Amino acid sequence: MNSPLLTARQVAEQLGVCPETVLRWTRDRKLPGHRLPGGGLRYQQAELDAWLEARATSAGTATEEFPDRRRRLEAPSR
C-alpha cells in the first residue's frame, strides 16, 4: 500500500493544531514522521490514520458531541 506523504502543515490542518505542535509531537516521538534524504520531514497518511485511531474516543461519544467530525483526537500525554 502506497500512502500519500504529507507535510507538517497538512497534518496540522487535518488535526486542527498549528504546525509547530505537529513538529513538537514528532520531535518528542509521539507522532510518527519520516526524514527525507534532503532533510525534509513527511508523514504517511496511513500512519497518521492509525495514530489517530489509537487516540480516538469511543465512536458514540465522538459522533454525539461532534457530528461533523470523523473522530475526536486526544492530545498525547507529556
ABEGO torsion letter per residue (X at the ends): XBBBBBBAAAAAAAAGBBAAAAAAAAAAGABBBBBBAAGBBBBBAAAAAAAAAAABBBAAAAAAABAABABBBBBBBX
